[in-house]
Amino acid sequence: MELAGYAKAHGRDGKAIPICFRAPVIVSDSESATLIGKADQILADIRRYAAAGVTHITCDLPAKSEQQLMTLLERLGKEVLPKVG
């Protein structure tokens, strides 16, 4: 049974329950995996999760230094987030 079915069986609206996903996110020109890669690849991944019902994505930014973290944040903020609708 899917989440909506469980919710309905217990008197709740399944659409009112947020579905969250947490994963590392890396905007990169050289790596490629789910939520890792070029901005367009990450956007396509986000849209696939949204189509599956995910309402919130928590982005882990794996960085080994403050500078690397700032670079990841800047790229995510400039290249990905403005295009998420």
Secondary structure, 3 states (H helix, E strand, C coil): CCHHHHHHHCCCCHHHCCCEEEEECEECCCCCECCEECHHHHHHHHHHHHHCCCCEEEEECCCCCHHHHHHHHHHHHHHHHHHCC
